[in-house]
Amino acid sequence: MLKRDLELLLQRIEEPISPKLYLEQYTTPASIAADMLWEAYMRGDVENKVIADLGCGAGRLLLGSLLLGASYAVGIDIDCEILLLLDENAWRVTKLEGDIMLMYDTILSDIRKTPIRRIDTVIMNPPFGLRSKTSDIVFLEKAFGITETVYSLHLCNDKNRSFIKRFAREKGYSSEIIKTYNYPIRQLHEAHRRRIYYIKVDYWRFRRSRE
């Protein structure tokens, strides 16, 4: 599958009609999701791998990883309604791709309380911490506890970059910023004054050090 074909499929993923502000349910745009997955795929971290998406939402990253050849994927989210939407999206994708088999499971749980092991790669877009400071670090810490390889989006600013690098190092992980995206936030809540605005987010790859 070509990257452009992946993006076109991910555009067909339905987003939640009434996203929950307190959970920072900002669906990853198809163009960014496809690029994130492609970067991980080209580094050998998707095909034939077991993938986890913490805070999986409607399933763009989870389903996209399966389309790129992941052997199995598990999505964890605290919102039961959005997991039902993920299942609908999985059905839609299988029909678009000719009734392919997508091997995945979802877990309704707070990620901090979810026992999960034997994951090859975590690819996630955690809450950015716009509503609850450092909420993304909660997700990152969980990811470090279940795998050696993590791909994750985080707010882009000097203070945040320094903190994340230090946090990863203390946990025994190397870190690199693969690229920075202009991430669109659509006017989904009354708190938003503009129809759309953009924030800068870094796409990180973390790898457990073998020293």
Backbone bond lengths (Angstrom), bond angles and torsions (degrees), N, CA, C in turn:
res aa  C-N    CA-C-N  psi(-1)  N-CA   C-N-CA  omega(-1)  CA-C   N-CA-C  phi
1 M - - - 1.457 - - 1.522 110.13 -
2 L 1.330 116.25 135.11 1.449 121.49 177.14 1.531 110.44 -82.75
3 K 1.304 115.85 156.48 1.460 120.48 -179.62 1.522 111.35 -58.40
4 R 1.329 117.25 -40.97 1.465 120.64 179.85 1.526 111.33 -64.18
5 D 1.335 116.84 -38.51 1.467 120.15 177.95 1.526 110.46 -64.70
6 L 1.327 116.03 -39.21 1.460 120.41 177.95 1.522 110.67 -61.94
7 E 1.316 116.48 -46.12 1.465 120.34 -179.86 1.530 111.52 -60.43
8 L 1.329 116.91 -41.73 1.466 120.62 179.92 1.529 111.02 -62.77
9 L 1.331 116.58 -39.32 1.461 119.65 177.27 1.524 111.49 -67.31
10 L 1.318 116.07 -42.24 1.467 119.79 -178.94 1.519 112.05 -66.93
11 Q 1.322 116.97 -23.87 1.462 120.29 175.19 1.526 111.99 -66.11
12 R 1.329 116.07 -20.61 1.466 120.20 -179.98 1.523 112.62 -84.34
13 I 1.314 116.29 -5.81 1.465 120.42 177.67 1.519 109.17 -70.09
14 E 1.325 116.13 124.59 1.465 121.00 178.84 1.528 110.63 -74.44
15 E 1.327 115.86 140.99 1.456 121.98 177.77 1.527 109.84 -99.41
16 P 1.334 118.10 157.07 1.467 120.03 178.98 1.520 111.45 -62.46
17 I 1.319 116.71 137.40 1.466 121.42 -179.13 1.526 111.00 -70.02
18 S 1.320 115.90 -40.36 1.470 120.91 -178.35 1.530 109.75 -125.18
19 P 1.329 117.10 75.25 1.469 119.99 -179.08 1.521 111.26 -62.61
20 K 1.316 115.45 149.93 1.459 121.48 -175.58 1.536 109.32 -92.23
21 L 1.316 115.03 120.07 1.459 120.64 -176.41 1.520 111.55 -63.70
22 Y 1.338 117.32 -40.03 1.471 119.41 -175.64 1.523 111.96 -68.21
23 L 1.340 116.90 -18.98 1.463 120.67 176.67 1.532 111.92 -96.98
24 E 1.322 116.66 0.25 1.473 121.93 -177.92 1.531 111.06 51.99
25 Q 1.325 115.09 54.09 1.461 120.39 -177.73 1.532 110.78 -83.20
26 Y 1.314 115.19 76.61 1.457 121.92 175.53 1.523 108.07 -102.28
27 T 1.324 116.44 107.48 1.461 120.54 -176.99 1.522 110.93 -63.63
28 T 1.322 116.11 133.06 1.459 120.87 178.50 1.525 109.35 -64.47
29 P 1.332 119.27 122.35 1.470 120.73 178.51 1.519 111.07 -56.70
30 A 1.323 116.40 147.26 1.467 121.17 -176.55 1.520 111.86 -57.40
31 S 1.335 117.04 -39.60 1.467 119.96 -178.07 1.523 111.23 -64.86
32 I 1.332 116.77 -40.45 1.467 120.59 179.27 1.523 110.38 -72.97
33 A 1.325 117.53 -43.18 1.462 120.84 178.98 1.529 111.01 -59.18
34 A 1.333 116.40 -44.39 1.463 120.11 179.55 1.522 110.90 -63.40
35 D 1.317 117.05 -40.63 1.464 120.57 -179.78 1.522 110.90 -67.74
36 M 1.330 117.21 -42.64 1.466 121.04 177.09 1.523 110.86 -57.47
37 L 1.317 115.64 -49.17 1.456 120.42 -177.39 1.520 111.67 -66.27
38 W 1.316 116.00 -38.36 1.462 119.80 -178.97 1.526 110.97 -65.35
39 E 1.329 116.47 -39.76 1.459 120.54 177.87 1.527 110.70 -61.49
40 A 1.327 116.25 -43.82 1.462 120.30 178.95 1.528 110.90 -67.82
41 Y 1.316 116.18 -39.17 1.465 121.64 178.95 1.526 111.48 -62.07
42 M 1.321 116.63 -45.01 1.462 120.79 -177.82 1.525 111.80 -67.90
43 R 1.336 117.29 -20.23 1.463 121.08 176.72 1.526 112.06 -91.65
44 G 1.322 117.08 5.81 1.453 121.25 176.99 1.509 114.93 79.23
45 D 1.336 117.69 21.16 1.461 120.88 -174.19 1.530 114.09 -107.55
46 V 1.346 117.38 12.83 1.462 120.84 -179.65 1.523 112.11 -124.40
47 E 1.314 117.90 -56.17 1.461 121.36 -173.50 1.530 110.89 -61.17
48 N 1.344 114.89 129.20 1.473 122.82 -179.90 1.527 112.85 62.88
49 K 1.303 117.06 22.40 1.468 122.08 -179.96 1.525 110.27 -109.66
50 V 1.330 115.44 158.88 1.463 122.53 170.75 1.528 107.02 -92.68
51 I 1.327 115.77 119.69 1.462 122.23 -173.22 1.523 110.51 -110.36
52 A 1.309 117.27 142.78 1.464 121.92 171.61 1.519 109.54 -124.65
53 D 1.322 115.61 141.17 1.463 122.69 174.29 1.522 107.14 -122.11
54 L 1.318 116.34 111.48 1.461 121.82 -179.99 1.524 108.66 -87.84
55 G 1.329 116.62 121.58 1.455 120.34 -171.87 1.520 109.50 74.70
56 C 1.334 115.44 53.30 1.465 121.32 -167.31 1.522 114.68 -71.17
57 G 1.340 117.90 -20.37 1.455 119.42 178.41 1.516 112.00 59.25
58 A 1.339 116.29 -138.47 1.464 121.92 -175.17 1.519 113.15 -79.04
59 G 1.334 117.77 -5.46 1.448 119.65 166.49 1.511 118.91 103.84
60 R 1.320 118.99 14.60 1.467 118.72 -178.05 1.524 112.43 -60.76
61 L 1.307 117.83 -47.07 1.453 120.19 -178.20 1.531 111.17 -71.75
62 L 1.310 116.95 -41.43 1.455 120.77 -179.61 1.525 111.12 -63.42
63 L 1.329 117.05 -52.45 1.457 120.46 -178.22 1.521 111.41 -67.97
64 G 1.326 116.60 -35.81 1.453 119.83 177.65 1.515 112.53 -63.11
65 S 1.326 117.04 -37.44 1.468 119.97 178.43 1.529 110.77 -64.25
66 L 1.316 116.82 -37.15 1.464 120.61 177.91 1.525 111.18 -68.03
67 L 1.325 116.51 -37.75 1.464 120.16 177.86 1.524 111.38 -64.76
68 L 1.331 116.65 -25.53 1.462 121.06 178.51 1.531 112.76 -92.65
69 G 1.317 115.97 10.23 1.454 118.30 171.24 1.511 117.03 103.50
70 A 1.341 118.43 9.17 1.462 119.02 174.82 1.524 109.13 -60.34
71 S 1.313 116.63 142.22 1.466 119.78 -177.08 1.529 111.88 -76.96
72 Y 1.320 115.92 -27.04 1.465 120.80 -177.61 1.523 107.61 -165.73
73 A 1.336 115.87 149.05 1.461 119.62 178.77 1.524 109.66 -140.45
74 V 1.310 115.15 148.51 1.458 120.65 175.87 1.522 108.67 -129.96
75 G 1.321 115.13 131.84 1.458 120.82 178.51 1.514 110.58 -113.87
76 I 1.310 116.01 136.12 1.464 121.47 -179.38 1.521 108.78 -120.77
77 D 1.325 115.47 129.96 1.460 119.62 177.47 1.519 108.91 -151.83
78 I 1.318 115.33 153.73 1.463 121.17 -177.97 1.526 112.60 -90.99
79 D 1.336 116.12 -6.20 1.464 122.46 -174.37 1.531 109.55 -106.88
80 C 1.323 117.38 111.12 1.464 121.02 -177.39 1.525 111.72 -66.14
81 E 1.327 117.93 -33.98 1.463 120.61 -178.46 1.524 111.31 -64.88
82 I 1.309 116.03 -40.20 1.466 118.46 -177.29 1.527 110.92 -73.98
83 L 1.327 117.98 -26.40 1.458 119.99 175.20 1.525 111.18 -70.73
84 L 1.313 117.30 -32.83 1.467 120.43 173.53 1.524 110.21 -64.90
85 L 1.329 115.74 -39.01 1.459 119.94 177.03 1.527 110.62 -65.12
86 L 1.321 117.38 -37.79 1.461 120.82 176.82 1.530 110.52 -59.06
87 D 1.325 116.83 -43.46 1.464 119.84 178.97 1.525 111.01 -62.71
88 E 1.325 117.15 -39.67 1.465 120.65 176.52 1.529 110.40 -62.56
89 N 1.323 115.75 -40.95 1.465 119.82 179.03 1.522 111.27 -65.85
90 A 1.322 117.10 -37.79 1.461 120.41 178.01 1.528 110.25 -62.55
91 W 1.314 116.57 -42.71 1.473 121.01 177.46 1.525 110.01 -61.36
92 R 1.324 116.37 -42.68 1.458 120.74 -179.50 1.532 111.23 -63.08
93 V 1.319 116.40 -43.18 1.465 120.71 -179.59 1.518 111.10 -64.90
94 T 1.343 117.30 -41.65 1.467 119.50 -179.65 1.520 110.96 -62.12
95 K 1.323 117.83 -37.06 1.463 120.69 178.84 1.523 110.59 -69.70
96 L 1.310 117.36 -40.03 1.458 120.72 179.40 1.519 111.71 -64.74
97 E 1.336 116.27 -32.47 1.458 121.21 -176.19 1.537 112.80 -98.91
98 G 1.318 116.04 12.87 1.461 118.27 175.61 1.510 113.79 83.86
99 D 1.329 116.34 44.39 1.465 121.69 176.89 1.526 113.33 57.38
100 I 1.318 116.93 43.59 1.460 120.83 175.54 1.532 109.43 -71.95
101 M 1.305 115.80 159.19 1.464 121.15 178.86 1.527 109.69 -94.32
102 L 1.329 117.00 121.80 1.454 121.92 177.04 1.524 108.21 -108.04
103 M 1.317 116.54 113.47 1.451 121.99 -176.58 1.523 109.93 -90.76
104 Y 1.323 116.53 103.03 1.457 120.07 -179.12 1.519 110.39 -153.50
105 D 1.319 114.77 162.69 1.459 122.69 171.10 1.517 108.12 -136.85
106 T 1.313 115.57 156.48 1.462 120.97 173.24 1.520 109.18 -121.50
107 I 1.314 114.85 149.95 1.466 121.85 179.65 1.526 108.15 -126.85
108 L 1.313 116.11 123.36 1.458 121.77 176.07 1.519 108.01 -86.99
109 S 1.344 115.82 105.13 1.460 118.16 -173.81 1.521 110.37 -169.63
110 D 1.308 115.64 155.87 1.454 122.56 163.95 1.526 106.74 -70.34
111 I 1.330 117.44 127.15 1.462 119.81 -173.87 1.535 112.27 -60.08
112 R 1.324 117.39 -26.02 1.461 120.11 -179.72 1.519 112.01 -70.00
113 K 1.340 117.19 -20.02 1.455 121.05 -175.28 1.528 112.34 -110.85
114 T 1.323 116.85 10.67 1.459 120.62 -174.27 1.521 111.11 -96.54
115 P 1.337 117.62 115.60 1.465 119.41 175.02 1.524 109.45 -78.24
116 I 1.314 117.10 118.43 1.464 121.04 -178.71 1.519 108.64 -150.01
117 R 1.328 116.19 139.24 1.453 121.80 -176.62 1.523 109.79 -141.19
118 R 1.319 115.84 177.59 1.461 124.27 173.11 1.525 112.20 55.85
119 I 1.303 115.95 48.30 1.458 122.50 175.77 1.525 108.26 -104.54
120 D 1.324 116.91 132.36 1.462 120.22 177.58 1.519 112.10 -79.92
121 T 1.343 116.28 -44.80 1.461 121.05 -174.45 1.518 109.95 -143.89
122 V 1.318 116.63 135.22 1.464 122.08 168.86 1.529 108.05 -102.92
123 I 1.325 116.01 128.53 1.471 122.10 173.60 1.516 106.19 -125.85
124 M 1.324 117.71 117.70 1.462 118.92 -171.66 1.527 112.26 -148.83
125 N 1.309 112.69 159.00 1.466 122.43 171.34 1.523 106.47 -125.15
126 P 1.337 117.28 85.10 1.464 120.23 -175.62 1.528 111.08 -73.79
127 P 1.338 117.60 168.09 1.462 119.49 172.05 1.526 109.94 -53.38
128 F 1.332 116.63 139.57 1.463 120.07 -175.58 1.523 113.30 -79.13
129 G 1.328 116.89 -7.99 1.455 119.26 -177.05 1.508 112.94 84.57
130 L 1.342 116.99 18.88 1.459 120.21 178.57 1.523 111.08 -70.83
131 R 1.343 116.74 -30.81 1.456 121.36 179.69 1.523 111.77 -101.51
132 S 1.324 116.16 -37.46 1.460 121.51 -178.90 1.517 108.23 -129.04
133 K 1.293 117.19 108.60 1.460 122.75 -173.70 1.531 111.52 -57.74
134 T 1.318 115.56 136.38 1.465 125.71 178.17 1.533 113.54 67.58
135 S 1.335 118.36 13.53 1.464 119.10 178.30 1.521 111.02 -61.86
136 D 1.334 116.96 -29.64 1.471 119.37 178.06 1.528 111.37 -67.08
137 I 1.322 116.80 -30.09 1.463 120.39 -179.66 1.529 110.96 -70.19
138 V 1.322 117.04 -30.10 1.463 120.65 174.67 1.531 109.40 -60.00
139 F 1.328 116.01 -43.73 1.460 120.69 178.97 1.525 110.59 -67.60
140 L 1.319 116.22 -40.90 1.462 119.98 -178.85 1.526 111.08 -64.57
141 E 1.316 116.63 -40.96 1.457 120.22 179.35 1.529 110.85 -63.65
142 K 1.335 116.11 -40.48 1.464 119.61 177.16 1.521 110.47 -62.77
143 A 1.332 116.65 -43.83 1.465 120.72 179.96 1.522 111.49 -60.15
144 F 1.326 116.38 -41.56 1.470 120.34 178.55 1.526 111.75 -61.75
145 G 1.329 116.09 -26.91 1.457 119.91 -178.19 1.522 114.47 -81.32
146 I 1.352 117.56 -8.11 1.468 118.68 -173.88 1.523 114.17 -125.40
147 T 1.341 118.44 -5.67 1.451 119.11 -177.37 1.525 111.10 -156.45
148 E 1.323 115.32 166.69 1.459 120.94 177.37 1.529 112.26 -93.60
149 T 1.338 116.96 -17.65 1.465 120.95 -173.83 1.518 109.99 -128.67
150 V 1.329 116.45 125.37 1.458 121.70 -177.05 1.522 109.64 -132.50
151 Y 1.325 115.48 133.40 1.463 122.64 170.07 1.522 107.12 -116.46
152 S 1.337 116.71 131.75 1.460 118.44 -173.02 1.522 111.75 -156.92
153 L 1.333 115.63 148.01 1.465 122.27 176.73 1.521 110.25 -97.51
154 H 1.359 115.86 138.50 1.463 121.17 177.88 1.525 109.66 -145.63
155 L 1.320 115.41 152.36 1.461 120.19 178.98 1.524 111.15 -54.14
156 C 1.317 114.65 141.38 1.460 121.02 -177.86 1.526 110.86 -98.41
157 N 1.304 115.78 108.98 1.457 122.37 167.31 1.524 107.63 -161.95
158 D 1.313 116.97 160.20 1.469 120.46 -173.15 1.518 112.33 -59.94
159 K 1.326 117.27 -42.60 1.463 120.59 -178.85 1.518 110.95 -63.49
160 N 1.316 116.72 -43.65 1.457 120.95 -178.98 1.530 111.19 -66.93
161 R 1.325 115.84 -40.62 1.465 119.52 178.51 1.526 111.25 -60.83
162 S 1.316 116.41 -44.55 1.463 120.22 -179.69 1.524 111.25 -63.73
163 F 1.332 115.55 -41.68 1.467 120.11 -179.31 1.531 110.76 -64.36
164 I 1.343 116.59 -46.12 1.465 120.56 -177.18 1.525 110.74 -64.88
165 K 1.325 117.42 -42.88 1.469 120.36 178.11 1.523 111.08 -59.76
166 R 1.328 115.96 -44.03 1.459 120.10 -179.85 1.530 110.89 -66.89
167 F 1.317 116.35 -43.26 1.469 121.07 179.59 1.525 110.86 -60.31
168 A 1.341 116.37 -45.39 1.469 120.61 179.62 1.522 110.91 -62.86
169 R 1.317 116.56 -43.51 1.463 120.82 -179.59 1.525 110.86 -61.62
170 E 1.329 117.02 -41.34 1.460 121.19 -179.98 1.526 111.64 -65.84
171 K 1.334 115.73 -27.81 1.459 120.66 179.29 1.533 112.29 -89.22
172 G 1.329 116.13 -1.51 1.450 120.14 177.52 1.512 114.76 89.18
173 Y 1.331 117.02 27.00 1.462 121.79 -178.36 1.524 110.92 -120.33
174 S 1.324 114.56 140.26 1.459 119.66 167.65 1.533 107.67 -80.67
175 S 1.327 117.30 160.26 1.462 119.99 -177.72 1.519 110.24 -144.48
176 E 1.322 114.82 145.55 1.456 120.50 174.36 1.521 109.00 -147.59
177 I 1.314 115.97 145.69 1.457 121.45 174.14 1.519 107.43 -92.88
178 I 1.317 116.65 115.65 1.458 121.12 -178.31 1.519 110.59 -74.37
179 K 1.331 115.72 -45.78 1.470 120.28 177.68 1.520 109.07 -166.61
180 T 1.312 115.59 171.96 1.466 122.34 179.48 1.522 108.81 -121.41
181 Y 1.331 115.71 133.83 1.468 121.31 -178.32 1.527 111.13 -109.86
182 N 1.325 115.44 150.80 1.455 122.17 162.55 1.526 106.61 -87.67
183 Y 1.309 116.43 106.99 1.460 121.90 -172.08 1.525 110.09 -98.56
184 P 1.326 118.07 119.33 1.471 120.09 -177.72 1.528 112.40 -80.50
185 I 1.299 115.65 132.15 1.463 122.23 172.28 1.522 107.20 -110.79
186 R 1.335 115.55 113.07 1.458 119.28 -178.28 1.527 111.06 -82.93
187 Q 1.317 115.87 160.20 1.467 122.13 -179.31 1.522 108.58 -77.01
188 L 1.321 114.80 88.37 1.454 120.68 -177.54 1.525 112.58 -106.00
189 H 1.339 116.83 -12.65 1.458 120.66 -175.09 1.526 109.61 -134.77
190 E 1.313 115.29 160.11 1.459 120.41 178.72 1.516 111.73 -61.93
191 A 1.325 116.34 -26.73 1.461 120.28 -179.15 1.525 112.20 -67.56
192 H 1.321 117.30 -19.11 1.460 121.10 -179.27 1.526 109.96 -87.43
193 R 1.329 115.66 126.11 1.463 120.74 -176.26 1.526 112.48 -91.45
194 R 1.335 116.56 -22.86 1.464 120.06 -178.88 1.524 110.67 -111.00
195 R 1.334 116.49 155.70 1.448 121.51 179.70 1.516 111.06 -62.22
196 I 1.316 116.03 -37.98 1.455 121.53 178.49 1.522 109.35 -156.37
197 Y 1.305 116.64 140.14 1.453 120.09 172.08 1.525 108.15 -142.59
198 Y 1.307 116.04 165.79 1.453 121.11 -172.39 1.528 111.08 -119.99
199 I 1.321 114.02 143.65 1.451 120.29 172.83 1.535 107.53 -125.01
200 K 1.309 116.44 154.38 1.454 121.36 177.52 1.530 108.63 -89.95
201 V 1.326 115.47 129.28 1.463 119.88 176.46 1.529 109.31 -130.79
202 D 1.321 115.58 142.01 1.460 121.94 177.64 1.525 109.75 -94.29
203 Y 1.322 115.25 141.44 1.455 121.31 172.96 1.520 108.20 -102.22
204 W 1.330 115.72 113.64 1.461 123.31 -173.68 1.523 111.04 -104.38
205 R 1.327 114.12 148.36 1.464 121.34 166.63 1.523 107.49 -121.93
206 F 1.315 115.59 126.86 1.457 122.78 178.70 1.526 109.06 -115.85
207 R 1.320 115.23 141.61 1.464 119.94 -178.65 1.513 108.83 -139.56
208 R 1.321 116.63 131.26 1.459 120.26 -179.76 1.527 110.05 -63.16
209 S 1.311 115.26 128.48 1.471 120.30 -179.40 1.517 109.52 -70.68
210 R 1.322 116.15 146.58 1.468 121.35 -177.95 1.527 111.80 -111.62
211 E 1.320 115.86 21.24 1.479 119.34 -179.74 1.523 110.66 -72.00
